[in-house]
Amino acid sequence: MALWALMMLFIVYLPRIAKTLVPPTTIAIRQEKMKEIKEFERHVTLHSNTKKHRKTYRVPPARFNPNRYSLEEWMYLGLSRKQASAVLKFCRFPLKSKDDLLKIFIIPKELYELIKDSTYYEVVPKYPPHEKPKFPEKQVAIVRISMDEIDSTKLVSLPGIGPFYAKMVMKHEQALGGFHSKEQLLEVYKMNEEIYTILCKHLDFSQPKIRKISINRASKEELAKHPYLDWAQANSIVKMRKQLGGYRSLEELLDSHLINPETFDKILPYVSL
C-alpha cells in the first residue's frame, strides 16, 4: 500500500517537477520586426476606415431652389433617403438664404461646399403692417339643405361631414320622424361642437317635414320606439286611450301622471289624433 501511495504522489507532482527542471521556451522577436507588424496594422486600419466613410457627392446639374427640390433630387446629390427626407422637413419653413442652408446639420460640409453657389431663393416682399396688400375675399356660395330633402348623400357632400356623422344624423332623423329645430342635432350620437356648427350652417329648418304618430291608432310598441317616449309612457298612452274610448284632443295626454309638460312639449310636433 505504501508503494502505491508513493507512486500516486509521484504521478500528481510529476508535471510540477518537470516545469521546474525544464523552463518554458521564450520566443524572441526582434524590435525591427515588431515595428513592421505595427506599421502594417496601422495601414490596414486606416485604409479600411477611409474606404468605409468615403462618400461621393455630386454637383447639381443647374441652379436650383432648395425649397423646391424633391426627395429624389437630394438623393442624386449624394444624400441617403433618410437624410433627404430630413432635409425636406427643414425646407418647409422655407429656407431664405445660404446661411439657412448651412444650418441644416444633416447636409455634410463637403456637399454644402459643392452646392452653395448653385442655390437661389425666392424673395418674399415685406410690407409694413399698414401697407399689406389687400386681396378681395373669395365668395363661396353656402350649400343649404332643406329638411324636407335631407339624406345621407347630401350630408356627406358638406365640408367636414363624413359617412359616420351622416349616418348618425339620418338614424336620429328616422327615429324622430324628422327634425323641426337645429337644437335636436345635439341629440345625435357623438355629436360635437365642430360638427354641430357645420350642420347649422348648411341645414335649413324653415320647412320641416315631420312624420306624425296617431295616438288613437299606434300600438304601444310603435309609440315606445320614439326617442322621446319610454315603454311605460307608451303603455300609459294606450291604456288611457282604451279608458277614454279614444283621444279627442292631444292635451288629454297630460292626464297621464307619466306625461309631464316637458315630455308633452317634446312629443307634441310628432303626434296626431
MOHUUR-V999529 format. One line per field, one symbol per residue. psi: psi as a letter, one per 40 degrees, with the letter a starting at -180 (. if undefined). burial: 1 if it has 24 or more other ideal C-beta (glycine too) atoms within 12 Angstrom, else 0. Layout:
psi: ???
burial: ???
This chain:
psi: ddddddddddddeddddddddgiihihhhiddddddddddddddddddddddehhhiihieiiihdeeiiddddddeeiiddddddddddeedaieidddddegedhiddddddedeeiiihhhihhideehhhhhhhhhhhhhhideehidddddeihehaddddddddddddddfiheiddddeeihfhidddddddddehhedgighhihheediiddddedhdeiadddddddddddddefiheideedeeheehiddddddedeeii.
burial: 000000000000000000000000000000000000000000000000000000000001000101101000110011100011001101100010000010010010001100110010000000000000000000000000101001000110010010001101110110111111010110010010001101110110100110011011010100100111100011011101100000100100100100100011011011100
